[in-house]
């Protein structure tokens, strides 16, 4: 954790007034994962000390795409998808934040500005200043394209701080340039500059790259408890200490065997989002699959669609919450089983699924029955 400029946050806290603490998040995906919670937990600490958290859902900046840490321009999502993501993201954020002490704003409120206002904002920084960013500098040196829109992104984020009178802004260490530039933008508009608090980046379950849904190394806080527990048991031992520090706020018990430390971590993090009982059941489920190599006792039942043959990607979309494309990729990779046998076809007879257990990945099961027919 790094507080910048040095001493600024301490001086603000010494003023004895509630601070406006800002976090901006672009809803480029619908779900919050554990990487997001590192900053959200710090925001909750500010709330618990009487400060106001301003959560900015970047419905407009998401249309630009944050270039931080990117070697190429981000794909642009359709507005309707951004709006859907914004709704679920806000709902999940309140699993960690106190809704009564959170001010939620969408930056479309002020970024849908007239051209004259945009021209004024564009004058607050130079191209040379923006090209000091590490990711921009690397792309420029490699003759990789950088769009004008991407160059505007840090200014748009900085204007968020102007619009909501931010005293403090939080973000990951990869956001340092944007957060500090926000101070310059505030001063250009006659505002008192914010202090900046950067938080460490949580590595994904591969232990190497940052946690990201697009990289497939994430743990979503809205995932089933069995999925959360099972994914956390795959975290490499050498990053377990960082998970304890950033997600539990303590060091692991180094006197315990590594597998026991990991079980304790997985159990406690699962309990944070689903409760103690669900965490215990998730651990039992894990043992059934990976220690005893059996099927769980309580397999949920589901109804087959009234069609023959059954298009399996559509079945996975409806009952396991994945896109048809994800379903096809999982089938081709051998990740779907019917009664223990790997599935290779996309369309199979309905009779072969009646009463069968469909297993997706290592931890998700459903037993299918024939569709009920009207009398």
C-alpha positions as CSV (number, residue, x, y, z in Angstrom):
1,X,0.0,0.0,0.0
2,X,1.3,3.4,-1.0
3,X,-0.1,6.8,0.1
4,X,0.8,9.7,-2.2
5,X,2.0,12.5,-2.0
6,X,3.8,11.6,1.2
7,X,2.0,12.9,4.2
8,X,-1.0,14.2,2.4
9,X,-3.5,11.5,3.6
10,X,-2.2,11.9,7.2
11,X,-2.9,15.6,7.0
12,X,-6.4,15.1,5.7
13,X,-7.2,12.6,8.4
14,X,-5.9,15.1,11.0
15,X,-8.5,17.6,9.9
16,X,-11.2,15.8,11.8
17,X,-13.8,15.9,9.1
18,X,-15.4,13.1,7.0
19,X,-13.5,12.6,3.8
20,X,-15.0,11.8,0.4
21,X,-13.1,8.6,-0.6
22,X,-13.5,7.7,-4.3
23,X,-13.3,4.4,-6.2
24,X,-14.1,4.3,-9.9
25,X,-14.8,0.9,-11.5
26,X,-15.7,0.3,-15.1
27,X,-18.4,-2.4,-15.4
28,X,-16.6,-4.3,-18.3
29,X,-17.7,-7.6,-16.6
30,X,-20.8,-8.4,-14.5
31,X,-19.1,-10.0,-11.6
32,X,-16.8,-8.9,-8.8
33,X,-13.9,-11.2,-8.1
34,X,-11.5,-11.4,-5.1
35,X,-9.1,-9.1,-6.8
36,X,-11.7,-6.3,-6.7
37,X,-12.3,-6.9,-3.0
38,X,-8.8,-5.8,-2.0
39,X,-9.7,-2.2,-2.7
40,X,-13.3,-2.6,-1.5
41,X,-12.1,-3.9,1.9
42,X,-10.0,-0.8,2.3
43,X,-13.0,1.4,1.4
44,X,-15.0,-0.4,4.1
45,X,-12.3,0.6,6.6
46,X,-12.8,4.2,5.7
47,X,-16.5,3.8,6.1
48,X,-16.1,2.2,9.5
49,X,-14.1,5.4,10.5
50,X,-16.9,7.7,9.6
51,X,-15.9,8.7,6.0
52,X,-18.1,8.7,2.9
53,X,-17.3,6.3,0.1
54,X,-18.2,7.5,-3.4
55,X,-18.4,4.5,-5.7
56,X,-18.3,5.6,-9.3
57,X,-19.6,3.1,-11.8
58,X,-17.9,4.1,-15.0
59,X,-20.7,3.6,-17.5
60,X,-19.1,6.3,-19.7
61,X,-15.4,5.5,-19.2
62,X,-16.2,1.8,-19.9
63,X,-17.1,2.9,-23.4
64,X,-13.5,4.1,-23.8
65,X,-11.7,1.3,-22.0
66,X,-9.0,1.8,-19.4
67,X,-5.6,1.3,-21.1
68,X,-3.8,0.6,-17.8
69,X,-1.6,-2.4,-18.2
70,X,-2.7,-3.1,-21.7
71,X,-0.5,-3.7,-24.7
72,X,-3.5,-3.1,-27.1
73,X,-6.7,-1.1,-27.2
74,X,-9.5,-2.7,-25.2
75,X,-12.6,-4.0,-27.1
76,X,-15.6,-1.7,-26.6
77,X,-18.7,-3.3,-25.1
78,X,-22.3,-2.5,-26.2
79,X,-24.0,0.1,-24.0
80,X,-26.8,-2.3,-23.0
81,X,-24.2,-4.8,-21.7
82,X,-22.4,-2.1,-19.8
83,X,-25.7,-1.1,-18.1
84,X,-26.4,-4.7,-17.2
85,X,-23.0,-5.2,-15.7
86,X,-23.3,-2.0,-13.8
87,X,-26.4,-3.2,-12.0
88,X,-24.9,-6.5,-10.9
89,X,-21.6,-5.0,-10.0
90,X,-23.2,-2.5,-7.7
91,X,-25.3,-5.2,-6.0
92,X,-22.3,-7.3,-5.4
93,X,-20.2,-4.4,-4.1
94,X,-22.7,-4.1,-1.2
95,X,-21.6,-7.4,0.1
96,X,-18.5,-5.6,1.4
97,X,-19.6,-1.9,1.6
98,X,-22.2,-0.4,3.8
99,X,-25.0,0.8,1.5
100,X,-26.0,3.6,4.0
101,X,-22.6,5.1,3.8
102,X,-22.0,4.7,0.1
103,X,-22.8,7.3,-2.5
104,X,-23.1,5.5,-5.9
105,X,-22.7,7.7,-9.0
106,X,-22.5,6.9,-12.7
107,X,-20.0,9.1,-14.6
108,X,-22.4,9.4,-17.5
109,X,-24.0,12.1,-15.3
110,X,-21.1,14.5,-16.1
111,X,-19.1,13.0,-18.9
112,X,-22.0,13.4,-21.4
113,X,-20.6,16.9,-21.8
114,X,-20.7,19.6,-24.5
115,X,-17.7,19.8,-26.9
116,X,-16.6,23.1,-25.3
117,X,-16.4,21.4,-21.9
118,X,-14.4,18.5,-23.5
119,X,-12.0,21.0,-25.1
120,X,-11.4,22.6,-21.7
121,X,-10.7,19.2,-20.1
122,X,-8.3,18.2,-23.0
123,X,-6.3,21.4,-22.2
124,X,-5.4,20.2,-18.7
125,X,-2.6,17.8,-19.9
126,X,-0.1,17.5,-22.7
127,X,0.6,14.6,-25.1
128,X,4.1,14.4,-23.7
129,X,2.7,14.1,-20.1
130,X,0.3,11.3,-21.1
131,X,3.0,9.4,-23.0
132,X,5.0,9.2,-19.7
133,X,2.7,6.4,-18.7
134,X,4.5,3.1,-18.8
135,X,2.0,1.3,-21.0
136,X,1.7,4.2,-23.4
137,X,5.5,4.6,-23.5
138,X,6.0,1.0,-24.4
139,X,3.4,0.9,-27.1
140,X,4.7,4.2,-28.6
141,X,8.3,2.8,-28.6
142,X,7.1,-0.4,-30.3
143,X,5.1,1.6,-32.9
144,X,1.9,0.1,-31.6
145,X,-1.3,2.2,-32.2
146,X,-2.6,4.4,-29.4
147,X,-6.0,6.0,-30.1
148,X,-6.8,9.5,-29.1
149,X,-9.7,8.1,-27.1
150,X,-7.3,6.1,-25.0
151,X,-5.2,9.2,-24.3
152,X,-8.3,10.9,-23.1
153,X,-9.1,8.1,-20.6
154,X,-6.9,9.4,-17.7
155,X,-8.4,12.9,-18.1
156,X,-12.0,11.5,-18.0
157,X,-11.1,9.6,-14.8
158,X,-9.5,12.7,-13.4
159,X,-12.7,14.7,-14.2
160,X,-14.6,12.2,-12.1
161,X,-12.7,13.5,-9.1
162,X,-13.6,17.1,-10.0
163,X,-17.3,16.2,-10.3
164,X,-17.6,14.5,-6.9
165,X,-15.1,16.7,-5.0
166,X,-12.9,13.7,-4.1
167,X,-10.5,14.0,-1.1
168,X,-9.0,10.6,-1.5
169,X,-8.9,8.2,-4.5
170,X,-8.1,4.5,-4.2
171,X,-7.0,2.1,-6.9
172,X,-4.6,-0.7,-7.7
173,X,-0.9,0.0,-8.2
174,X,-1.4,-0.1,-12.0
175,X,-3.6,3.0,-11.6
176,X,-0.9,5.2,-10.1
177,X,-0.5,7.4,-13.1
178,X,-4.3,8.0,-13.5
179,X,-4.8,8.7,-9.9
180,X,-2.0,11.3,-9.7
181,X,-3.1,12.9,-12.9
182,X,-6.5,13.4,-11.3
183,X,-4.8,15.8,-8.9
184,X,-3.6,17.9,-11.8
185,X,-7.1,17.9,-13.3
186,X,-8.6,19.0,-10.0
187,X,-6.2,21.8,-9.6
188,X,-6.9,23.0,-13.2
189,X,-10.6,23.3,-12.2
190,X,-9.7,25.2,-9.0
191,X,-10.3,22.2,-6.7
192,X,-8.2,21.0,-3.8
193,X,-6.2,18.0,-5.1
194,X,-7.0,14.6,-3.7
195,X,-4.5,12.3,-2.0
196,X,-3.9,8.8,-3.6
197,X,-3.9,5.4,-2.0
198,X,-2.7,2.5,-4.2
199,X,-3.4,-1.1,-3.2
200,X,-1.4,-4.2,-4.2
201,X,-2.6,-6.4,-7.1
202,X,-3.9,-9.8,-6.1
203,X,-2.5,-12.6,-8.3
204,X,-5.0,-15.0,-9.8
205,X,-5.3,-18.7,-9.0
206,X,-2.3,-19.4,-11.3
207,X,-0.2,-17.4,-8.8
208,X,1.5,-15.4,-11.7
209,X,-0.8,-13.1,-13.5
210,X,-3.2,-10.6,-12.0
211,X,-6.7,-12.0,-11.2
212,X,-8.9,-11.5,-14.2
213,X,-12.0,-13.1,-15.6
214,X,-10.6,-12.9,-19.2
215,X,-7.6,-14.9,-18.0
216,X,-9.7,-17.6,-16.4
217,X,-7.8,-17.3,-13.1
218,X,-10.4,-15.6,-11.0
219,X,-12.6,-16.4,-8.1
220,X,-16.0,-14.6,-8.3
221,X,-17.6,-13.6,-5.0
222,X,-21.0,-14.7,-6.4
223,X,-19.9,-18.1,-7.5
224,X,-21.3,-21.2,-5.6
225,X,-19.4,-21.9,-2.3
226,X,-18.1,-25.2,-3.7
227,X,-16.6,-23.3,-6.7
228,X,-15.0,-20.7,-4.4
229,X,-13.5,-23.3,-2.1
230,X,-12.3,-25.5,-4.9
231,X,-10.6,-22.7,-6.8
232,X,-8.9,-21.4,-3.7
233,X,-7.5,-24.9,-3.0
234,X,-5.6,-24.5,-6.4
235,X,-3.8,-21.3,-5.3
236,X,0.0,-22.0,-5.3
237,X,1.7,-22.2,-1.9
238,X,4.1,-19.4,-2.7
239,X,1.3,-16.8,-3.0
240,X,-0.8,-18.1,-0.1
241,X,0.7,-15.5,2.3
242,X,-0.3,-12.7,0.0
243,X,-3.9,-14.1,-0.1
244,X,-3.9,-14.1,3.7
245,X,-2.6,-10.6,3.9
246,X,-4.9,-9.0,1.3
247,X,-8.1,-11.0,1.8
248,X,-8.0,-11.9,5.5
249,X,-5.7,-9.2,6.9
250,X,-3.4,-11.5,8.8
251,X,-0.5,-13.9,8.3
252,X,-1.0,-17.7,8.0
253,X,0.0,-20.0,10.8
254,X,3.4,-21.1,9.5
255,X,3.5,-24.0,12.1
256,X,0.6,-25.7,10.2
257,X,1.2,-27.8,7.1
258,X,0.7,-25.9,3.9
259,X,-2.5,-27.9,2.9
260,X,-4.1,-27.1,6.3
261,X,-3.2,-23.4,5.9
262,X,-4.8,-23.5,2.4
263,X,-7.9,-25.2,3.7
264,X,-8.3,-22.7,6.5
265,X,-8.0,-19.8,3.9
266,X,-10.5,-21.4,1.5
267,X,-13.0,-22.1,4.3
268,X,-12.8,-18.5,5.8
269,X,-13.0,-16.7,2.4
270,X,-15.9,-18.9,1.3
271,X,-17.7,-18.2,4.6
272,X,-17.3,-14.4,4.1
273,X,-19.7,-14.6,1.1
274,X,-21.9,-17.6,1.9
275,X,-21.7,-18.2,5.6
276,X,-20.0,-20.7,7.9
277,X,-22.4,-23.6,7.2
278,X,-22.0,-23.3,3.4
279,X,-18.2,-23.2,3.8
280,X,-18.3,-26.4,5.8
281,X,-20.4,-28.1,3.2
282,X,-18.1,-26.8,0.4
283,X,-15.1,-28.4,2.1
284,X,-17.0,-31.7,2.5
285,X,-17.9,-31.5,-1.2
286,X,-14.2,-30.9,-2.0
287,X,-13.2,-34.0,0.0
288,X,-15.9,-36.1,-1.6
289,X,-14.6,-35.2,-5.1
290,X,-10.8,-35.0,-4.6
291,X,-10.1,-37.2,-1.6
292,X,-12.7,-39.9,-1.8
293,X,-13.2,-39.5,-5.6
294,X,-17.0,-39.9,-5.3
295,X,-20.1,-38.1,-6.3
296,X,-21.6,-35.6,-3.8
297,X,-24.7,-36.8,-2.0
298,X,-26.9,-33.8,-2.6
299,X,-26.9,-33.4,-6.4
300,X,-29.4,-30.8,-7.6
301,X,-32.0,-32.0,-10.0
302,X,-33.0,-30.2,-13.1
303,X,-35.5,-30.7,-16.0
304,X,-34.4,-31.5,-19.5
305,X,-35.7,-29.2,-22.3
306,X,-38.6,-30.6,-24.3
307,X,-36.5,-31.4,-27.3
308,X,-34.7,-34.3,-28.9
309,X,-31.8,-34.3,-29.4
310,X,-30.6,-31.9,-26.7
311,X,-28.2,-29.2,-27.7
312,X,-25.7,-29.4,-24.8
313,X,-24.2,-25.9,-25.0
314,X,-27.7,-24.5,-24.6
315,X,-28.3,-26.8,-21.6
316,X,-25.1,-25.6,-20.0
317,X,-26.1,-22.0,-20.6
318,X,-29.5,-22.5,-18.9
319,X,-28.4,-24.6,-16.0
320,X,-24.7,-23.8,-15.4
321,X,-24.8,-20.1,-16.2
322,X,-22.2,-20.1,-19.0
323,X,-22.3,-18.8,-22.5
324,X,-22.9,-21.1,-25.4
325,X,-19.3,-20.4,-26.6
326,X,-17.9,-21.3,-23.2
327,X,-20.0,-24.5,-23.2
328,X,-18.6,-25.5,-26.6
329,X,-15.0,-24.9,-25.5
330,X,-15.5,-26.9,-22.4
331,X,-17.0,-29.8,-24.3
332,X,-14.1,-29.8,-26.8
333,X,-11.6,-29.7,-23.9
334,X,-13.2,-32.7,-22.2
335,X,-14.5,-30.7,-19.3
336,X,-18.1,-32.0,-19.5
337,X,-19.0,-35.6,-18.4
338,X,-22.3,-37.5,-18.4
339,X,-22.3,-40.2,-15.7
340,X,-18.6,-40.0,-15.6
341,X,-17.9,-40.3,-19.3
342,X,-16.4,-37.4,-21.2
343,X,-18.9,-35.8,-23.6
344,X,-17.6,-35.2,-27.2
345,X,-20.9,-34.3,-29.1
346,X,-22.8,-31.0,-29.0
347,X,-26.1,-32.7,-29.6
348,X,-27.1,-36.0,-27.9
349,X,-30.4,-37.9,-27.5
350,X,-32.6,-36.8,-24.7
351,X,-32.9,-40.4,-23.5
352,X,-29.2,-40.6,-22.8
353,X,-29.6,-37.7,-20.3
354,X,-32.7,-38.9,-18.5
355,X,-31.6,-39.6,-14.9
356,X,-27.9,-38.9,-15.8
357,X,-25.5,-36.8,-13.8
358,X,-23.9,-34.0,-15.9
359,X,-20.6,-32.9,-14.4
360,X,-19.1,-29.5,-15.5
361,X,-15.5,-29.0,-14.6
362,X,-14.5,-30.7,-11.3
363,X,-17.1,-29.4,-8.9
364,X,-20.4,-28.7,-10.5
365,X,-23.1,-31.4,-10.9
366,X,-26.8,-31.7,-11.9
367,X,-29.0,-34.7,-12.4
368,X,-31.5,-34.4,-15.2
369,X,-35.0,-35.8,-15.4
370,X,-37.3,-35.8,-18.4
371,X,-39.5,-32.8,-19.0
372,X,-42.9,-33.0,-17.4
373,X,-45.7,-33.1,-19.9
374,X,-49.2,-31.6,-19.5
375,X,-52.0,-34.1,-19.0
